[in-house]
Amino acid sequence: MGSRVYHWFECPNATTAHQVYSRLCKADQYRWLDPDRWAVQVGFVDNSLVQAVTSQKYGSTDLSAFATKGTKDVRSYLAGAEMMRCAFKSEGFDLAWNYIVALKPGAFDFAPLASCIPGKATKWGHRDAFVGVSTPYEKDYADWNLADFPSGGGPTEQAVEALLLGNMESLQGSRAKLVLGHYSEKHGPVHTGRLTIHVDQGGYTGFAILEISGDWNELSQVVRIGPYSWDLEREDKPPILARYPVTTT
């Protein structure tokens, strides 16, 4: 329907998380720009981390003030529709990534990534993966053509460049989909982004698209509300259920 905005609310305890969740379940009380064309999905990542996503036909909405009204010590994060806000860095959740996992089992070379991000290639169950230091996103959305590199961008952009150039030969005529996320001892792995890499046949042209997204998280007590709630119905996505491979740096 329109732009999606992802929200995460890191709460000091389960009681506060339920307060935030309950407020978001009453999003029909929010003054939407277009009251006939909006949708909200909310659920629990765990007992102290709430995730919500909004979609609307016109404009974009930050529900943080609405969701946290009457609460204390809630760290709110959001990304989407050219908006991005991070809370002060904590030992728990962060709007960043310290792992990447390839969705399709098979050979995907993560070794080039170690040239720009401290970490190592590993296995996440039967999937290829990379774990490393926590790296912030520079934008909520970015896309690149093969001709754009080398770009001289920030760490995340350099990581995308390394993956694209390092897998050009194996990806010729195909597309790879990857999920990025942030692991912490408090919350475990929380998926925060998705990356698509495509290389045309011949290997001379291609592109990469990186989006901040929580779509791959397995949420509990999911509620969808709003006139366009159908727009947020989850596509079939194979869950990433294997145990997290290693502790990150």
C-alpha positions as CSV (number, residue, x, y, z in Angstrom):
1,M,0.0,0.0,0.0
2,G,2.6,2.5,1.0
3,S,5.7,3.1,3.1
4,R,6.5,0.8,6.0
5,V,8.0,2.1,9.3
6,Y,9.5,-0.4,11.7
7,H,9.5,0.3,15.5
8,W,11.3,-1.5,18.3
9,F,10.6,-0.7,21.9
10,E,13.2,-2.1,24.4
11,C,11.5,-2.0,27.8
12,P,13.0,-2.3,31.3
13,N,10.7,-5.2,32.2
14,A,7.8,-7.3,31.0
15,T,5.1,-5.2,32.6
16,T,6.3,-2.1,30.7
17,A,6.5,-4.1,27.5
18,H,2.8,-5.1,27.9
19,Q,1.9,-1.4,28.5
20,V,3.6,-0.5,25.2
21,Y,2.0,-3.5,23.4
22,S,-1.5,-2.5,24.8
23,R,-1.1,1.1,23.6
24,L,-0.2,-0.1,20.1
25,C,-3.1,-2.4,20.0
26,K,-5.2,0.8,20.4
27,A,-3.7,2.5,17.4
28,D,-7.1,3.3,16.1
29,Q,-7.1,6.1,18.6
30,Y,-4.2,7.7,16.9
31,R,-4.9,10.7,14.6
32,W,-3.9,9.2,11.3
33,L,-3.3,11.5,8.3
34,D,-5.7,9.4,6.3
35,P,-8.0,7.5,8.7
36,D,-9.1,5.1,6.0
37,R,-5.7,4.0,4.8
38,W,-3.4,2.7,7.6
39,A,-2.4,-0.5,9.3
40,V,-0.3,-1.5,12.3
41,Q,1.1,-4.9,13.3
42,V,2.5,-5.4,16.8
43,G,4.0,-8.4,18.6
44,F,6.6,-9.5,21.1
45,V,10.2,-10.4,20.1
46,D,10.6,-11.4,23.7
47,N,9.1,-10.4,27.0
48,S,10.9,-7.0,27.1
49,L,11.2,-6.2,23.3
50,V,8.2,-5.1,21.3
51,Q,8.2,-4.8,17.6
52,A,5.6,-2.8,15.5
53,V,5.3,-1.9,11.8
54,T,3.1,0.7,10.3
55,S,1.9,1.1,6.8
56,Q,-0.1,3.9,5.3
57,K,-1.2,5.2,1.9
58,Y,0.1,8.8,2.5
59,G,2.9,10.0,4.6
60,S,4.6,8.1,7.4
61,T,4.1,7.9,11.1
62,D,6.3,7.7,14.2
63,L,4.2,6.0,16.9
64,S,6.9,6.2,19.6
65,A,5.3,9.0,21.7
66,F,1.9,7.3,21.4
67,A,3.2,3.9,22.3
68,T,5.3,5.0,25.3
69,K,2.8,7.4,26.9
70,G,2.7,6.8,30.6
71,T,5.8,4.6,30.7
72,K,9.4,5.1,31.8
73,D,12.8,4.1,30.6
74,V,11.7,2.7,27.2
75,R,14.3,2.9,24.5
76,S,12.5,3.4,21.1
77,Y,14.0,2.8,17.7
78,L,12.5,3.3,14.3
79,A,13.4,3.1,10.6
80,G,11.6,3.4,7.3
81,A,10.2,6.0,4.9
82,E,13.6,7.9,5.1
83,M,13.3,8.1,8.9
84,M,15.7,6.6,11.3
85,R,16.2,7.0,15.0
86,C,18.4,5.0,17.4
87,A,18.4,5.1,21.2
88,F,21.5,5.5,23.2
89,K,23.6,2.3,22.7
90,S,22.8,-0.3,25.3
91,E,23.9,-3.9,26.1
92,G,20.7,-5.2,24.6
93,F,19.0,-4.3,21.3
94,D,20.6,-1.9,18.8
95,L,19.6,-0.7,15.3
96,A,22.7,-2.4,13.9
97,W,23.9,-5.7,12.6
98,N,26.5,-8.2,13.8
99,Y,25.5,-11.2,11.8
100,I,24.3,-12.0,8.2
101,V,22.8,-15.3,7.2
102,A,22.1,-16.4,3.6
103,L,18.6,-17.8,3.3
104,K,19.3,-20.3,0.5
105,P,21.4,-23.2,1.6
106,G,24.5,-23.6,-0.5
107,A,27.8,-21.9,-1.2
108,F,27.9,-18.2,-0.4
109,D,31.3,-16.8,0.2
110,F,31.4,-14.5,3.3
111,A,35.2,-14.5,3.5
112,P,35.5,-11.2,1.6
113,L,33.5,-9.6,4.4
114,A,36.3,-10.1,6.9
115,S,38.4,-7.6,4.9
116,C,36.2,-4.7,6.1
117,I,34.3,-6.0,9.2
118,P,36.1,-7.8,12.0
119,G,34.5,-11.3,12.2
120,K,34.4,-14.6,10.5
121,A,32.4,-16.8,8.2
122,T,30.5,-19.6,9.9
123,K,27.4,-21.8,9.6
124,W,24.0,-21.1,11.0
125,G,22.5,-24.6,10.9
126,H,22.8,-25.6,7.2
127,R,23.0,-21.9,6.1
128,D,26.2,-19.9,5.4
129,A,26.6,-17.0,7.8
130,F,29.0,-14.3,9.1
131,V,29.3,-13.0,12.6
132,G,31.3,-10.0,13.6
133,V,31.4,-6.7,15.5
134,S,28.2,-4.6,15.8
135,T,28.0,-2.3,12.8
136,P,25.4,0.5,12.5
137,Y,23.1,1.0,9.5
138,E,23.8,4.3,7.7
139,K,20.3,4.5,6.1
140,D,17.0,2.8,6.4
141,Y,17.2,1.9,2.7
142,A,20.0,1.9,0.2
143,D,20.5,0.5,-3.3
144,W,23.6,0.2,-5.4
145,N,24.5,-0.7,-9.0
146,L,27.7,-2.7,-9.6
147,A,29.0,0.4,-11.4
148,D,28.7,2.4,-8.1
149,F,31.6,0.5,-6.5
150,P,34.0,1.3,-5.1
151,S,31.8,3.8,-3.2
152,G,34.0,5.0,-0.3
153,G,30.9,4.8,1.9
154,G,30.6,3.7,5.6
155,P,31.2,0.3,7.1
156,T,27.8,-1.2,6.1
157,E,28.2,0.0,2.5
158,Q,31.7,-1.4,2.4
159,A,30.3,-4.7,3.6
160,V,27.7,-4.8,0.8
161,E,30.4,-3.9,-1.7
162,A,32.7,-6.8,-0.4
163,L,29.8,-9.3,-0.6
164,L,28.8,-8.2,-4.1
165,L,32.2,-8.2,-5.6
166,G,33.3,-11.3,-3.8
167,N,30.3,-13.4,-5.1
168,M,30.1,-12.0,-8.6
169,E,31.2,-15.2,-10.3
170,S,29.0,-17.6,-8.3
171,L,26.0,-15.4,-8.5
172,Q,26.0,-14.8,-12.3
173,G,22.4,-14.9,-13.6
174,S,21.0,-15.4,-10.1
175,R,20.0,-13.6,-6.9
176,A,20.9,-14.1,-3.3
177,K,18.7,-13.1,-0.3
178,L,20.3,-12.5,3.1
179,V,19.0,-11.5,6.5
180,L,21.0,-9.2,8.8
181,G,20.5,-8.9,12.5
182,H,21.8,-7.9,15.9
183,Y,22.7,-10.5,18.6
184,S,22.8,-9.7,22.3
185,E,22.8,-11.8,25.4
186,K,19.7,-10.0,26.5
187,H,17.5,-10.7,23.5
188,G,19.4,-13.3,21.4
189,P,19.3,-12.8,17.6
190,V,16.9,-10.1,16.4
191,H,16.7,-9.7,12.7
192,T,17.0,-6.1,11.7
193,G,17.5,-6.0,7.9
194,R,17.4,-7.8,4.6
195,L,19.9,-7.7,1.7
196,T,19.2,-8.7,-1.9
197,I,22.2,-9.2,-4.3
198,H,21.8,-9.8,-8.0
199,V,24.4,-10.3,-10.7
200,D,23.3,-10.4,-14.3
201,Q,24.5,-13.2,-16.6
202,G,28.0,-12.3,-17.7
203,G,28.9,-10.7,-14.4
204,Y,29.2,-7.1,-15.7
205,T,26.1,-5.6,-14.2
206,G,24.2,-6.2,-11.0
207,F,22.7,-4.5,-8.0
208,A,22.2,-4.7,-4.3
209,I,19.3,-3.5,-2.1
210,L,19.6,-3.1,1.7
211,E,16.5,-2.4,3.8
212,I,16.0,-2.2,7.6
213,S,13.3,-4.7,8.3
214,G,11.9,-6.8,11.1
215,D,9.8,-9.0,8.8
216,W,11.9,-12.2,9.6
217,N,11.4,-12.1,13.3
218,E,9.2,-14.8,14.9
219,L,6.8,-12.6,16.9
220,S,4.4,-13.8,19.6
221,Q,0.9,-12.4,20.3
222,V,0.8,-10.7,16.9
223,V,-2.1,-8.3,16.3
224,R,-2.9,-6.5,13.1
225,I,-5.3,-3.6,13.1
226,G,-6.4,-0.9,10.7
227,P,-8.5,-0.6,7.5
228,Y,-5.5,-1.9,5.5
229,S,-4.3,-4.6,8.0
230,W,-4.3,-7.1,5.1
231,D,-1.3,-5.2,3.7
232,L,0.8,-6.4,6.7
233,E,0.0,-10.1,6.4
234,R,3.2,-12.0,6.5
235,E,4.5,-13.6,3.4
236,D,5.6,-17.3,3.8
237,K,9.2,-17.1,5.1
238,P,11.2,-20.2,6.1
239,P,12.1,-19.6,9.8
240,I,15.7,-19.5,10.9
241,L,15.4,-21.9,13.8
242,A,18.9,-23.3,14.2
243,R,20.8,-22.3,17.3
244,Y,22.8,-19.1,17.0
245,P,26.3,-20.1,15.8
246,V,28.7,-18.2,18.0
247,T,28.9,-15.3,20.4
248,T,29.8,-12.1,18.5
249,T,32.6,-9.7,19.4
